[in-house]
Amino acid sequence: MTSTARDTARARRARRHLGGVAGGLVGALLLAACSAPLPTPEPDPTQDPPAPVLTEAQETAVLDAVAAALAAASETNDAAQLEGRVTGPALAIRTSQLAVAAARGNADLVTELPTEAQQVVIPTTQTWPRTSFAVSVQPENLQTPRLSVLEQDTARGDYQLWAWVRLLPGVTMPSFADPSIGSEDVAPDDTSLLVTPTDAVAQYADVLNLGGGSGFAGSFEEDSFRTLLAKRAQDWTTALEPAAGAYALTFTPNPDETVRAVRTADGGALVVGAMTSQESMTAEEGAQVPPDTESIKALYGDKTPTNVLKVGYVDVVALYVPPAGSEEKIRVVGNEHVATSVANS
């Protein structure tokens, strides 16, 4: 790359990073992490490194197309409008959110997904499927930015939104190679990390299920998602106690969805995986366990409350997994936990 090209690339990065500063403290933290100096990849002297398969302009066009599909679906609460541009866990989550919006008569519980990006991670994969990642600017509702995962299944297929997560408050994202260089996809069974991407998601599910009792608890940093779940479990346990009730929440990695992972600048990986979870509240015969959150109430509909309430969720988690030999722990950078089904028996 010539010095002029490097200067142009630096200028583009500076403009993109500065554009997110007004988004607030979380945006500023992300920008600080993303703008950290990146190591210069050493090319193989016998072979040119693979080139990125998208330009930043093409990635922007993909995000705009996804945005158009999301907007069309939201206008009519019609998930059919997502066809061809939303897939995987993103489709399951958005379909449920649109159903909730239709039942409630407003869309305030539909996740805001800004498609203007403050950072993009472009793949160098020369085969298919291909996966790219984008960190959004801060939403207008001042929640944390979103990390979107976009995938192209075939050479002639469109890129589709496969998943998204809300970044956890105060999170520091790992650094990636510049989009003009591109980033390597990491296989689900890659052994160059502390644990493989597939194992990282499975181990985190075990930690969610067993807390400090999990054999993997010491491998993960503490995170606010677990704190939130612990608070909800305690609240329900207290509420059910007078009726001899019980609360349970179980997470299971989704066997139908392979994890998506991309190399970070330090040799680690950003890993995104899908899970499902089942929440169960039961009480003695004759008691009633009503739905509690607005989403669960909308999905519950006009069913008569019984002594059982079961809620199914679709979950997505994003993890930073350090390279093998690192003394760092695995870090949760974002998650999505959305109710998609409710039953009273």
BABA-199892 format. One record per residue (C-alpha): x, z, y; residue in one letter; residue number from 0. Coordinates in nm, 2 decimals, always signed. Example, Ala and Ser with C-alpha at 12.3 -4.5 7.8 and 13.67 -1.06 7.14 Angstrom:
REM BABA-199892
+1.23,+0.78,-0.45,a,0
+1.37,+0.71,-0.11,s,1
This chain:
REM BABA-199892
+0.00,+0.00,+0.00,m,0
+0.14,-0.09,+0.35,t,1
+0.18,+0.16,+0.62,s,2
-0.10,-0.01,+0.82,t,3
-0.33,+0.02,+0.52,a,4
-0.24,+0.38,+0.47,r,5
-0.31,+0.45,+0.84,d,6
-0.65,+0.28,+0.81,t,7
-0.73,+0.48,+0.50,a,8
-0.63,+0.80,+0.68,r,9
-0.85,+0.71,+0.97,a,10
-1.15,+0.65,+0.75,r,11
-1.10,+0.98,+0.58,r,12
-1.07,+1.16,+0.91,a,13
-1.39,+1.01,+1.04,r,14
-1.58,+1.09,+0.72,r,15
-1.45,+1.45,+0.72,h,16
-1.51,+1.52,+1.09,l,17
-1.86,+1.38,+1.06,g,18
-1.97,+1.68,+0.84,g,19
-1.83,+1.96,+1.06,v,20
-2.15,+1.99,+1.25,a,21
-2.33,+2.07,+0.92,g,22
-2.23,+2.44,+0.95,g,23
-2.01,+2.68,+0.77,l,24
-2.06,+2.56,+0.41,v,25
-1.99,+2.20,+0.53,g,26
-1.68,+2.32,+0.70,a,27
-1.56,+2.49,+0.39,l,28
-1.61,+2.18,+0.19,l,29
-1.44,+1.96,+0.44,l,30
-1.14,+2.19,+0.45,a,31
-1.11,+2.17,+0.07,a,32
-1.17,+1.79,+0.06,c,33
-0.91,+1.72,+0.34,s,34
-0.63,+1.91,+0.17,a,35
-0.32,+1.70,+0.11,p,36
-0.35,+1.51,-0.21,l,37
-0.06,+1.44,-0.44,p,38
+0.06,+1.08,-0.45,t,39
+0.00,+0.94,-0.80,p,40
+0.32,+0.80,-0.96,e,41
+0.26,+0.45,-1.09,p,42
+0.37,+0.35,-1.44,d,43
+0.68,+0.13,-1.38,p,44
+0.57,-0.10,-1.66,t,45
+0.20,-0.14,-1.57,q,46
-0.01,-0.15,-1.26,d,47
-0.26,+0.15,-1.25,p,48
-0.63,+0.05,-1.28,p,49
-0.80,-0.03,-0.95,a,50
-1.11,+0.15,-0.84,p,51
-1.42,-0.04,-0.95,v,52
-1.62,+0.02,-0.63,l,53
-1.53,+0.01,-0.26,t,54
-1.66,+0.28,-0.03,e,55
-1.90,+0.03,+0.12,a,56
-2.03,-0.05,-0.23,q,57
-2.08,+0.32,-0.30,e,58
-2.27,+0.35,+0.02,t,59
-2.49,+0.06,-0.08,a,60
-2.56,+0.23,-0.41,v,61
-2.66,+0.56,-0.24,l,62
-2.89,+0.37,+0.00,d,63
-3.06,+0.20,-0.29,a,64
-3.11,+0.54,-0.46,v,65
-3.24,+0.69,-0.14,a,66
-3.50,+0.41,-0.11,a,67
-3.63,+0.48,-0.46,a,68
-3.65,+0.85,-0.39,l,69
-3.84,+0.79,-0.06,a,70
-4.08,+0.55,-0.23,a,71
-4.16,+0.80,-0.50,a,72
-4.21,+1.08,-0.26,s,73
-4.45,+0.89,-0.04,e,74
-4.70,+0.86,-0.33,t,75
-4.58,+1.14,-0.57,n,76
-4.53,+0.86,-0.82,d,77
-4.24,+0.89,-1.05,a,78
-4.28,+0.53,-1.16,a,79
-4.11,+0.44,-0.83,q,80
-3.79,+0.59,-0.96,l,81
-3.75,+0.34,-1.24,e,82
-3.42,+0.16,-1.24,g,83
-3.26,+0.40,-0.99,r,84
-3.30,+0.75,-1.14,v,85
-3.23,+0.85,-1.49,t,86
-3.12,+1.14,-1.72,g,87
-3.18,+1.50,-1.61,p,88
-3.23,+1.38,-1.25,a,89
-3.54,+1.18,-1.36,l,90
-3.68,+1.48,-1.55,a,91
-3.63,+1.71,-1.26,i,92
-3.76,+1.47,-0.99,r,93
-4.07,+1.39,-1.21,t,94
-4.16,+1.76,-1.23,s,95
-4.10,+1.81,-0.86,q,96
-4.33,+1.52,-0.77,l,97
-4.60,+1.67,-1.00,a,98
-4.57,+2.00,-0.82,v,99
-4.59,+1.83,-0.48,a,100
-4.91,+1.65,-0.59,a,101
-5.07,+1.97,-0.72,a,102
-4.98,+2.17,-0.40,r,103
-5.05,+1.89,-0.15,g,104
-4.71,+1.91,+0.01,n,105
-4.35,+1.83,-0.08,a,106
-4.17,+2.13,+0.05,d,107
-4.04,+2.22,-0.30,l,108
-3.90,+1.87,-0.36,v,109
-3.52,+1.89,-0.34,t,110
-3.39,+1.73,-0.03,e,111
-3.11,+1.48,-0.13,l,112
-2.92,+1.34,+0.16,p,113
-2.75,+1.02,+0.05,t,114
-2.51,+1.01,+0.35,e,115
-2.18,+1.12,+0.19,a,116
-1.90,+1.32,+0.33,q,117
-1.69,+1.25,+0.02,q,118
-1.70,+1.00,-0.26,v,119
-1.51,+0.99,-0.59,v,120
-1.47,+0.63,-0.72,i,121
-1.40,+0.56,-1.09,p,122
-1.12,+0.34,-1.22,t,123
-1.29,+0.30,-1.56,t,124
-1.27,-0.06,-1.67,q,125
-1.54,-0.03,-1.94,t,126
-1.90,+0.10,-1.94,w,127
-2.07,+0.34,-1.87,p,128
-1.90,+0.41,-1.53,r,129
-1.96,+0.72,-1.33,t,130
-1.91,+0.79,-0.96,s,131
-1.96,+1.11,-0.77,f,132
-2.07,+1.18,-0.41,a,133
-2.08,+1.50,-0.20,v,134
-2.36,+1.48,+0.06,s,135
-2.36,+1.59,+0.42,v,136
-2.55,+1.92,+0.47,q,137
-2.93,+1.87,+0.44,p,138
-3.15,+1.91,+0.74,e,139
-3.29,+2.23,+0.59,n,140
-2.94,+2.38,+0.62,l,141
-2.91,+2.44,+0.25,q,142
-2.58,+2.36,+0.08,t,143
-2.46,+2.00,+0.03,p,144
-2.55,+1.82,-0.29,r,145
-2.31,+1.67,-0.55,l,146
-2.47,+1.36,-0.70,s,147
-2.36,+1.19,-1.02,v,148
-2.43,+0.81,-1.03,l,149
-2.39,+0.60,-1.35,e,150
-2.38,+0.23,-1.44,q,151
-2.46,+0.17,-1.81,d,152
-2.37,-0.20,-1.83,t,153
-2.19,-0.46,-1.64,a,154
-2.51,-0.61,-1.50,r,155
-2.70,-0.28,-1.46,g,156
-2.76,-0.10,-1.14,d,157
-2.60,+0.23,-1.06,y,158
-2.86,+0.51,-1.11,q,159
-2.87,+0.87,-1.01,l,160
-2.80,+1.06,-1.33,w,161
-2.79,+1.42,-1.20,a,162
-2.74,+1.63,-0.89,w,163
-2.65,+1.99,-0.82,v,164
-2.67,+2.21,-0.51,r,165
-2.33,+2.33,-0.43,l,166
-2.30,+2.71,-0.45,l,167
-2.27,+2.89,-0.11,p,168
-1.90,+2.91,+0.00,g,169
-1.78,+2.69,-0.28,v,170
-1.44,+2.52,-0.26,t,171
-1.45,+2.18,-0.41,m,172
-1.14,+2.06,-0.60,p,173
-0.94,+1.77,-0.44,s,174
-0.96,+1.42,-0.57,f,175
-0.75,+1.10,-0.54,a,176
-0.84,+0.89,-0.23,d,177
-1.13,+0.64,-0.30,p,178
-0.88,+0.35,-0.23,s,179
-0.68,+0.47,-0.54,i,180
-0.97,+0.58,-0.76,g,181
-1.01,+0.86,-1.01,s,182
-0.99,+0.86,-1.39,e,183
-1.29,+0.94,-1.60,d,184
-1.23,+1.23,-1.84,v,185
-1.37,+1.20,-2.20,a,186
-1.60,+1.48,-2.32,p,187
-1.34,+1.58,-2.59,d,188
-1.04,+1.55,-2.36,d,189
-0.78,+1.82,-2.45,t,190
-0.56,+1.80,-2.14,s,191
-0.78,+2.08,-1.99,l,192
-0.81,+2.46,-2.05,l,193
-1.11,+2.36,-2.27,v,194
-1.27,+2.02,-2.33,t,195
-1.56,+1.92,-2.10,p,196
-1.81,+1.96,-2.38,t,197
-1.68,+2.31,-2.47,d,198
-1.68,+2.42,-2.10,a,199
-2.05,+2.35,-2.07,v,200
-2.13,+2.51,-2.41,a,201
-1.92,+2.82,-2.32,q,202
-2.09,+2.86,-1.98,y,203
-2.43,+2.85,-2.16,a,204
-2.31,+3.13,-2.38,d,205
-2.20,+3.33,-2.08,v,206
-2.55,+3.27,-1.92,l,207
-2.71,+3.39,-2.24,n,208
-2.49,+3.70,-2.31,l,209
-2.34,+3.79,-1.98,g,210
-2.04,+4.02,-2.02,g,211
-2.11,+4.03,-2.39,g,212
-2.00,+3.67,-2.43,s,213
-1.66,+3.61,-2.57,g,214
-1.61,+3.35,-2.30,f,215
-1.70,+3.57,-2.01,a,216
-1.34,+3.63,-1.91,g,217
-1.28,+3.25,-1.88,s,218
-1.52,+3.20,-1.59,f,219
-1.51,+3.32,-1.23,e,220
-1.82,+3.52,-1.12,e,221
-2.09,+3.30,-0.96,d,222
-2.40,+3.34,-0.75,s,223
-2.62,+3.16,-1.01,f,224
-2.56,+3.44,-1.26,r,225
-2.63,+3.70,-1.00,t,226
-2.96,+3.53,-0.91,l,227
-3.07,+3.51,-1.28,l,228
-2.97,+3.88,-1.34,a,229
-3.19,+3.98,-1.04,k,230
-3.49,+3.78,-1.18,r,231
-3.45,+3.93,-1.52,a,232
-3.44,+4.28,-1.39,q,233
-3.75,+4.22,-1.17,d,234
-3.95,+4.09,-1.47,w,235
-3.83,+4.36,-1.70,t,236
-3.95,+4.62,-1.46,t,237
-4.28,+4.45,-1.40,a,238
-4.35,+4.41,-1.78,l,239
-4.24,+4.76,-1.88,e,240
-4.58,+4.94,-1.82,p,241
-4.74,+4.68,-2.06,a,242
-4.47,+4.72,-2.33,a,243
-4.35,+4.38,-2.24,g,244
-4.02,+4.19,-2.27,a,245
-3.83,+3.92,-2.08,y,246
-3.59,+3.66,-2.22,a,247
-3.41,+3.36,-2.09,l,248
-3.20,+3.13,-2.32,t,249
-2.99,+2.83,-2.22,f,250
-2.90,+2.54,-2.45,t,251
-2.67,+2.25,-2.38,p,252
-2.87,+1.93,-2.39,n,253
-2.77,+1.74,-2.71,p,254
-2.92,+1.42,-2.58,d,255
-2.69,+1.40,-2.27,e,256
-2.31,+1.37,-2.29,t,257
-2.12,+1.56,-2.02,v,258
-1.98,+1.36,-1.73,r,259
-1.63,+1.44,-1.60,a,260
-1.37,+1.31,-1.36,v,261
-1.00,+1.39,-1.30,r,262
-0.91,+1.61,-1.01,t,263
-0.59,+1.57,-0.81,a,264
-0.42,+1.87,-0.99,d,265
-0.49,+1.73,-1.34,g,266
-0.80,+1.93,-1.40,g,267
-1.15,+1.79,-1.41,a,268
-1.49,+1.82,-1.24,l,269
-1.74,+1.85,-1.53,v,270
-2.11,+1.80,-1.49,v,271
-2.34,+1.88,-1.79,g,272
-2.71,+1.91,-1.86,a,273
-2.88,+2.20,-2.03,m,274
-3.23,+2.32,-2.09,t,275
-3.35,+2.68,-2.07,s,276
-3.66,+2.87,-2.19,q,277
-3.79,+3.17,-2.01,e,278
-4.03,+3.40,-2.19,s,279
-4.24,+3.69,-2.06,m,280
-4.46,+3.87,-2.31,t,281
-4.68,+4.18,-2.29,a,282
-4.91,+4.38,-2.51,e,283
-5.24,+4.24,-2.62,e,284
-5.50,+4.25,-2.34,g,285
-5.25,+4.24,-2.06,a,286
-5.21,+3.93,-1.84,q,287
-4.88,+3.77,-1.73,v,288
-4.96,+3.54,-1.44,p,289
-4.73,+3.27,-1.30,p,290
-4.51,+3.39,-1.02,d,291
-4.32,+3.12,-0.82,t,292
-4.50,+2.84,-0.64,e,293
-4.36,+2.57,-0.87,s,294
-4.46,+2.76,-1.18,i,295
-4.81,+2.82,-1.04,k,296
-4.85,+2.45,-0.97,a,297
-4.74,+2.35,-1.33,l,298
-4.96,+2.63,-1.47,y,299
-5.27,+2.48,-1.31,g,300
-5.61,+2.63,-1.40,d,301
-5.51,+2.79,-1.72,k,302
-5.64,+3.14,-1.78,t,303
-5.35,+3.40,-1.78,p,304
-5.28,+3.56,-2.11,t,305
-5.02,+3.81,-2.23,n,306
-4.77,+3.53,-2.26,v,307
-4.59,+3.32,-2.01,l,308
-4.33,+3.06,-2.11,k,309
-4.14,+2.84,-1.87,v,310
-3.92,+2.55,-1.96,g,311
-3.64,+2.44,-1.72,y,312
-3.41,+2.14,-1.69,v,313
-3.06,+2.26,-1.58,d,314
-2.75,+2.09,-1.45,v,315
-2.42,+2.26,-1.39,v,316
-2.10,+2.14,-1.23,a,317
-1.78,+2.31,-1.33,l,318
-1.42,+2.28,-1.22,y,319
-1.20,+2.31,-1.53,v,320
-0.83,+2.36,-1.46,p,321
-0.56,+2.17,-1.65,p,322
-0.42,+2.31,-1.98,a,323
-0.17,+2.58,-1.92,g,324
-0.32,+2.69,-1.59,s,325
-0.38,+3.06,-1.52,e,326
-0.69,+2.98,-1.32,e,327
-1.04,+3.04,-1.45,k,328
-1.32,+2.79,-1.49,i,329
-1.52,+2.78,-1.17,r,330
-1.89,+2.70,-1.12,v,331
-1.93,+2.48,-0.81,v,332
-2.30,+2.39,-0.83,g,333
-2.61,+2.40,-1.04,n,334
-2.98,+2.30,-1.05,e,335
-3.24,+2.50,-1.23,h,336
-3.59,+2.35,-1.21,v,337
-3.91,+2.44,-1.40,a,338
-4.06,+2.14,-1.58,t,339
-4.32,+2.30,-1.82,s,340
-4.53,+2.61,-1.84,v,341
-4.74,+2.75,-2.13,a,342
-4.95,+3.06,-2.18,n,343
-4.92,+3.09,-2.55,s,344
